[in-house]
Amino acid sequence: MQRIGGNAGDAARQPYALSAAFFIACALALAFPWLSGRVTIPWDAKAHFYPQFVFLAHALHSGQSPFWTPNVFAGMPQIADPQSLIFSPFFLLAAALVREPSFALADALVFAMLAMGGLALIAYFRDRGWSAAGGLLAAFAFAFGGSAAWRIQHVGQIMSLSWLAVTLWLLARALDRRSALYGAAAGAVAALLVLGRDQVAFLGVLMLSAYAAYRIATDQSPKLSAVAPLAAGALVGLTIIAVPLAFTLELAAHSNRPEIDLDGALKGSLPLDSFLTLISANLFGTDGPLKDFWGPPTGERDIFLARNMTNVYLGELTLVTLIAAMSRRFFFDREIRFFAAAALFFALYAVGRYTPAFVFFYRLPGVDLWRRPADATFLLGVTVAILAGYGFNLIERSVVAPRAGWLVAAVAALFAAATLVAAWNDRLVQASWPLATSAIFAALAVALILATRDRLLRGVYLLAAVAALMSADLAIGIGANESTGLPPEQCDVLKTDGKNPVIAYLREKLKETAAPDRRDRVELAAIDFHWPNASLVHGFDHDLGYNPIRLRLFEDATGAGDHLALPEQREFSKLYPSYRSILSDMLGLRFIATGVPIEEIDESYKPGDLVELTRIGDVRIYENRRAMPRVIVATCAMHVDFAQMIKSGEWPEADYRETALLEAPPICHTRKDAPPATAKIDSYENDRVVVEADVPPGGGWLVLNDVWHPWWFARVDGVEAPILRANVLFRAVAVPEGRHQVRFEFQPLRGLLTELSQR
């Protein structure tokens, strides 16, 4: 591979270890507000991923399986959910070691992964013989700039980004040395990237595949010599991902979102004026109160992005270095030409509808699985960080010598353009402080570039200058703000040792209503963003929850949306038109806690439908006293068409404590002189439910009011018995008369193989 501005001799003289030390020290300083517990990563990091982390820890320490949870959406297959953290080594190890994970521990794992990725880039620079200072710049821009910083709450994508950097280093080393061992290592880490199963992982795999193909095509080594490392990587990677990925693909087939249409994807496009944030992080007020934010996508029709998704700031030194180093010599290195092309691709991908390019990209296999082109900004950050680090390397090696006057003029022109945009939008006063702060760091960056050019700074002094400037800039420009770091007290409901009075009250009421046949459910609606998955932390069952991925059957029957933070997010269906409905009762929905009067959520609500038990602060708690037990024995069955029921919303007239709806011929065993049928729960675990049923003469059906899923299997007195789908949504097993033990077990591998064999 052609090397410009770097070789093995240069690498031997470069202080890469010192560069890594500077990076680790500064990374700890930048992460300290979170590590100390003063702030915590908010939004999805706490509302979605932290409850998954706690559930995983609780399952492992209680000796239960984490592969299924009954705590949200009436049951979810965690093993197939990309966001469950089961296949995330950092979180899995921490969950195995710590029974009650803290906010600070969860945040530390996120920062540790970003630091790992930054160190991988420094190692990548070392292997190429590029300067240690350039590697340090790239590491900072990668780990603490762009989407990695602004969207740190999207924990799954952060993990994918981090594994991408490590995979790139190992893949490059495998191809440099034509090493099967490093190829196998790259394949193993690439598998962890793929197991992120998000759009960052998808785009990362595309980039790595293109990188490998480009290297083979352009390297001077014999083409066949690349077979061993690539084959080793493919073999190891496929071995690791085969089963987990198959689980996820099956979940996708059963989910509410197997694919995203083009119009849906284009709604996640990155507005073009977002690139102004490369000049000043808070030009648009991204880190301040939402009412003061004036940047994209504000005013954009049919663009659905949070404000932090449109900020791509990577530090003034990153921007100034790219400007200073951009010349014909910059593109002499073949590998850099690849990353320049990749950066252009990701920029075009991210802006989606604003160029014709995405319509073509959408035709690539797999693109229709993802809803936001703007997620490509994660990959844009990686490639720009590498390009900037390489550019700094060229300046340090005197391959490129930027002229002071030209550099100052170019930077000044960018700031002038940003100032004009602010003035045009009548936001000059608001933007003046962010622009002034950014201008100071830009001036320091120019000074550092010129000092590097003139060799006034070398070795440890140059590393110290890069580390100090990038750390201060990123801490002030991004740091802890409304998108990245909020007081942990705001998420107190998610602490297992917290004193939230609403959770305490609900837990006490659940104890009061407990019975051998009951396991009542709760709903937490329109209270706050981080409430819907609290049930995963506290171990009670929520009828809904927070997850973009839901079982299609459950969503179709109930109208369940992905979130429940606002009143309008609580959606009902024809089959479940109101809290006073047959399906609500079947779900065993006993207690409903709302942040607003329930009439604002349920337009069909009538006084007396529920009993208002109490108010705790702004939260009202209601009781549905018609809620049915978790297990019943039905002695009659009615034949129905479930698809038609979901479409029409009509329930047959029946006593559903005695009757089960099945897609099977009708039959009834009820006798007037028969003793009553009874059922009680012997044990209830995540992946195993054991029920004792006393069935009258003629037999009946044991109905378990948990969501039906094909990976559950049943035994009656140890003998295999089919699980029937009952009452549209639930599970039933035919049971003969007499006393019997019915055992339900979640067996995902068997279920997966069964489904695959039936195709």
Order of alpha helices (4+ residues) and beta strands (2+ residues): alpha-alpha-alpha-alpha-alpha-alpha-alpha-alpha-alpha-alpha-alpha-alpha-alpha-alpha-alpha-alpha-alpha-alpha-alpha-alpha-beta-alpha-beta-alpha-alpha-beta-beta-beta-beta-beta-alpha-beta-beta-beta-beta-beta-beta-beta-beta-beta-beta-alpha
